[in-house]
Amino acid sequence: MNFSSVNGTSAVTGIQRDTFTTAVTKNVIVTALCISINYINGTLVHTFRKHQIFSSNPRYILFIHLVINDMTQLLLSTLLHIISYALHTINASFCLILLTITILTTLNTPLNLAGMAVECYIAICIPLRHAQICTMKKTYILIGLIWVASACSILPDVFILLATEPLQFFHSKLFCSRDFVFRSSYSLKKRDASHIVCLVLVWATLFYTYFRILFTAKEASAQLKKARNTILLHGFQLLLCMLTYVKPMFEQGLLYLLPTEHLAVRFACHVIVQILPRFVSPIVYGLRDQTFRRYMRRYLLCKASTSIHPENDTVSHIKPTMKLH
């Protein structure tokens, strides 16, 4: 995953750079998108915290973990984008911290989507065992395993960097990109291998859960249709997230079609790969889910709610097999 931006690459290599007006315009667009998406996501988090019906449901816990994770990733990737224009180079140690957290949160997203797809499958296809399988404790264990799996992908690169680079490297200034920091050939090969493994496992999980839901009992047709649509949206979101893993090929394909638009293509890739996937999360549950939408709209425009109180949440709690899918 390469977080080099349009202007940052040119600053390092001395190739064509954006004009001041273009650079400001691009950063304003990226910042506005980041603020807008994180405002909606922040409203989702606030809604989750205010009502017990969400905090006691494993499905919503997994979803809000995805939202917080995406908020962090979007904030840091936007910060790196702006830094590449404004400062070009920053302290290597500070860059290492930013990159490590950003890569961790990026790797978390597809794994979290896979976990949500499995929960959706259990709720529809094994409803009688849903309460025993999808407990609060197991949900938090799953979230912990997601972070451990992501850490196992990036921490070896950090250890190799600490072992191979001289002390002066960490005090130097450099352009904050993964390829400029994790420079060893082992890191590059391991990154490609881990991306392929993650891609195969997550897609296999989504395909399996989708087709099992597709062929489940016909008497659950109403929930079945919603569940299929939810898995399809997860697949679309995952497809966007996986563009991160194939960004070089995706970028080269666009450059082949538009060979003279290097800067525009790289900026478009940043928006498509880093920002657009984070826009899908609020749609999947924040807008499609009736329960979340009913509570969320009271906070979205900063309106105080007087008709719904937290103490009534437990009364309105409905079995997960009847919602969301």
N, C-alpha and C positions, 0 to 999 in steps of 0.2 A: 504494500500500500504506500503510494508515494504522495506526499502532501505538498509537493512543489506546486507553486501557482504560476500563473502566466508571467507575471512580472518577475517573480523570483528566479525562474529559470534564465531569463534574459539577463538578469542582474549578475548572475554567476558566470554565465558563458559569454556575455558581451554581445549576444545576438539582439535582434530588433526588440525594442521595448515600447510599451504603450505611452501615448502622450499623457500629460498630467490630467487633462480633462477626462480622457478615457479611463485612466487608472482610478480617479475619484468616482466616476460613474459605476464602474464595476464593484468597487468596495462598498458603495452606498447600496447597490442592489443586493450584494451578499449579506450585508449587515441588516438591511430591512427584512430580508427573508428569514434570517436567523432570529431576529426579534419577534417577528410575526408568529413563526412556528413555535418558538419557545414560550410565547405568551399563551397560545392555545394549550400547549403541553403543561404549562404551569397551572392553568385553570383545571386541567385534568387531575393534576397532583393535589391541588387544593380541594377539589370535589372528593377525591379518594380519602383524604385525611378527615374530612368533615362528617363522613357518613359511615357507620359501622357495617352497613350492608356490603360495602366494597372491601373493607379491610379484613373481613372474615370469609371472603370468597377466594379460593386459590386462583381462579381464572383472572380475577381483577388484580391480584397481587402480582402475578406474572406480567400482566399488561402494564401496570404502573412501574414495575422494574424496567420494562422495555422503554417506557416514556422517559424516565429519569436518565437511563443510560443514553438514549438518543439526545436528550437535552445537553448532557455533558459532551457527547461527541460533536454535536453541532456547534456548541460554544467554542470548543478548543480548535476544531478545524477552521472555523471562521477567524479565530484569533491568529492562527498560523498563516492564513491567507492574507490578513491585514498586515501582519509583521513582515511578510515577504515583500510587500510594497513599500511600507513605511521605513523599515529598518534594514531590510535585505539580509543582514546577518545578525545573529544573537549569540549569547554565551552557550557553549556546547553542553554544559551541564544542565542549564535551564531548558534547552532544546530537548535533551534526552528525557527529562521529566514529562514535558508536554507530549512528545511523540509516544512515549510508553503508555500514558493514560489514554491518548487518542486511539492508539492501535488496540488497546484492551477493549475499549467501549465499542469499537468497530467490529471486533471479532465476537463480542457478546451478542450482537443483534441477531445474526442467523441462528445461533444456538438457542436464544430465547424464543425465536419464532418456531423452531422445531419443538420446544417444550410446550408451547401454547397449542400447536397442532395436535400433539399427543393428548393433552388434556381435553381438547375438543373431541377427539376420537373416543376417549373413554366415556365422556358425558353422553355421547350419542349411541355408541355401539355397546357399551357395558354400563348402562345407567345404574344398575343395582349395586355395582361395586365401586361406583364413583366416590362415594363418601369414604370408603375404606382406603382407596388408592390415592386419591387427591386430598390429602390432609394438609393442614397448615404447616405442620412440621416438615413433611416431605417436600412441600413447595419451597420452603426456605433452604432446605438441603439442596434442591435442584438449582436454585439461584447460586448457592455457594459453589456447586460443581461447575456451573457455567463460567464463573470467574476463574476457577482453578484451571479449567480446560483452556481458556484464553490466555491465562498467565503462562501455561506450559508452552505456548506457541511463541511468546515474545521474550520471556525472561532469559532463555538460553542466549538470545542475541545480546541482551544486556550484559550477561556474565562474560561472553566472548569479548565484548567491547571493553569491559573493565580489565580483562586479562591481557589484551593484546595492544591496546592503545597506551602511549606514554601519558604521564600526568599532565604534560603541557597541553594535550589535546582537549582536556576538560576545562581548561582555562582559556582556550582560544575561542574565536568567534567564527561561526560558519552559517551557511544557509540551511535553515531547518527543514530538511527533507530526509525521509527514511534512507534513501540511497546515499546521502552524504554522511549520515551518522553510522548506520550499520553497513559497513563497507566490505566486510569479508565475504569471500565467495561462498563459504559455508552458510552464512546468514541468508544469502540470496537463494541458494538451493533449498534450504530448510523452509524458507517462506513459501516458495512455490509448492513444495511437497505438502506442507500443512494446509495451504489453501485448497489443494486438490482433494485432500482427505475430508476437510470440512465441507466442501462443495458436494461431494458424493454422499456423505452421511446425512446431511441436512435435506438434500433433495430426495433421497431414498425415503426418509421419514415423511416428508410432505406427500409424496406419491402414494405411499402405503396408507397413510391416514385418509387421504382423499378418496381413494378407491374403496376402502373399507366402509367409509361413510356412504359412498355412492351406492353400494350394494347392500346397505342395511335394510331393516324391515320397512315395508311400505306404509305401515300404519303410523309411522313417525314422519310422514311426508312433509308436514309443515316445518318441523325442526330440521329435517333432512336438507331441505332446500337452503335454509339459512346457514346450516353447517357447511354445506358445499361452497356456498358463496364466501364464507369466512376463510376456508382453506384456500380458495382461489385468490383471495386478497392477500393472504399470507404469502402465497406463491409469487404474486406480482411484487410485493414488497421485498421478498427474498431475492427475486431476479434483479431488482434495482440495487440491493445491497451487494450482490455478487459481482456487479460491474466493477466494484473496487478491486476484485481479484484479477479481472481481465482488463483493467484500465489501459495498460500499454497497447494491447491489441485493439481495444475500442477506440483509443485516440488515434492510432495509426490508420484505422479504417476511415475515420472522419477526415484525416489529413489527406488520404488518398482521393477522397471525393472533393475536398476543398484544399488543394495544395498551397494556395497563397494566403490562407486564413489561419496561420499558426496560432496567433494570440487568441483569436475568437474561439477556435476549436478547443484550446486548453481551458479557457474560461468556461465554455459550455460543459466540458467534461467535469470540471469542479462542481458546477451546479447540479448536474445530473447524478454524479456519483456520490457526492458528499451531502447535498442538501435535499434533493427530491425524495430519497427513501425515508427521510425523517418527517416528511409531510404526510405519508401514508398512515402512520400509526394513529393519529387522532381520528382519521376517517374510519378505521376498522372497528373501533369500539366507541370513541368519543361521539361520533355522529350516527353510526348505525345502531348502536345499542340503545334501546328505548329507556332503560333504567338510568344509564349514564347520561343520556341526553336530557332526561327530565330534570336531573339534579344540576347538570353542568350549565345549562342555559341561564340559571339563576346567578351564576358567578361570572360568566363570560364577559358580560358588560358591566361588571362590578356592582350588580344589584343585590341588595340584601334579601335573603329569603325569610319570610315570616310564616309561610304556610307549611313548610316542611322542617321538622325538628329532628335532630339526631336520635331522640328516643323513639321515634316512630319507625326508624330504619329496620329494626328487627322484625316488626310486624309485616313490613312489605317484602321481607326476604323470600325469594322464590327459588325453587330448585334450579340448579344450573342447566339441567337438560331442557328447560322450557324457555331459556333466554339466549340471546346473543348470537346464535349460530345462523 
